[in-house]
Amino acid sequence: MQEHITIKLSKVLHQKARLGIMSILIVAREAEFTHLKKQLNLTDGNLNTHLYALEREKYIMIQKKFVKRKPKTICRLTEKGRKNFSEYIDNLEQIIQGVPKK
């Protein structure tokens, strides 16, 4: 018996905030912490937690620097992140295609 397609969904990506982060980065390739925070309506701590989870899996790279004495955090999508996000979307599409239409 073949396993259900939902088993293939990434546990890392199948979370609203992380899916949002990846959706932004897949289009923009990189984004500032403040942009992600505003777009996704997350607190600093919550966003940090989700970014760390994505960084730990090597889906994103985080660069911290100072610009005019202010901290600036840039998040970039990695090739592994792009590949895994694409696979995740493909799996979601397979699920959607299997749902009968009224």
C-alpha positions in Angstrom: 0.0 0.0 0.0 1.3 3.4 -1.0 1.7 6.1 1.7 -0.6 9.1 1.5 0.9 12.2 -0.1 0.5 14.2 3.1 3.2 12.1 4.6 5.6 13.7 2.2 4.8 17.3 3.3 7.7 18.9 5.0 7.1 19.4 8.8 9.4 22.4 8.7 7.5 24.2 5.9 4.0 23.0 6.9 3.6 25.8 9.4 1.8 29.1 8.7 4.6 31.5 9.6 7.4 29.5 8.0 5.3 29.0 4.9 4.8 32.8 4.8 8.6 33.4 5.1 9.4 31.0 2.4 6.6 32.4 0.1 8.1 35.8 0.4 11.7 34.7 -0.1 10.9 32.5 -3.1 9.8 35.7 -4.9 12.1 38.3 -3.5 15.1 36.0 -2.9 16.0 38.0 0.2 14.1 40.2 2.7 14.9 42.2 5.7 13.7 41.0 9.2 11.5 44.1 9.5 9.8 43.5 6.2 9.0 39.8 7.1 7.8 41.0 10.5 5.4 43.5 9.0 4.2 41.3 6.2 3.5 38.3 8.4 2.3 40.2 11.5 4.8 38.4 13.8 6.5 39.5 17.0 10.3 39.7 17.0 10.6 36.6 19.1 8.1 34.6 17.1 9.8 35.5 13.8 13.3 34.8 15.3 12.1 31.3 16.3 10.8 30.5 12.8 13.8 31.9 11.1 16.1 29.8 13.3 14.1 26.7 12.4 14.5 27.4 8.7 18.2 28.3 9.1 18.8 25.1 11.1 17.5 23.1 8.1 19.7 25.3 5.8 16.6 26.5 3.9 17.7 30.1 4.5 20.8 32.1 5.3 20.7 34.9 7.8 23.2 37.8 7.6 23.4 40.4 10.4 25.2 43.7 9.9 25.1 47.3 10.9 24.0 50.1 8.5 24.4 53.6 9.9 24.9 52.1 13.4 21.5 50.3 13.2 21.3 46.5 13.1 20.0 45.0 9.9 19.1 41.4 9.4 18.8 40.0 5.9 17.3 36.6 5.2 18.2 34.8 2.0 16.8 31.7 0.4 19.3 28.9 -0.2 19.3 26.5 -3.1 18.2 23.7 -0.7 15.4 25.9 0.5 14.3 26.7 -3.0 14.3 23.0 -3.9 12.4 21.9 -0.8 9.9 24.6 -1.1 9.3 23.6 -4.8 8.8 20.0 -3.7 6.4 21.1 -1.0 4.3 23.1 -3.4 4.3 20.1 -5.9 3.0 17.8 -3.1 0.3 20.4 -2.2 -0.8 20.5 -5.8 -1.1 16.7 -5.9 -3.4 16.9 -2.9 -5.5 19.6 -4.4 -5.8 17.7 -7.7 -7.1 14.7 -5.8 -10.0 16.7 -4.2 -13.2 16.1 -6.2 -14.9 19.3 -7.5 -18.5 20.0 -7.0 
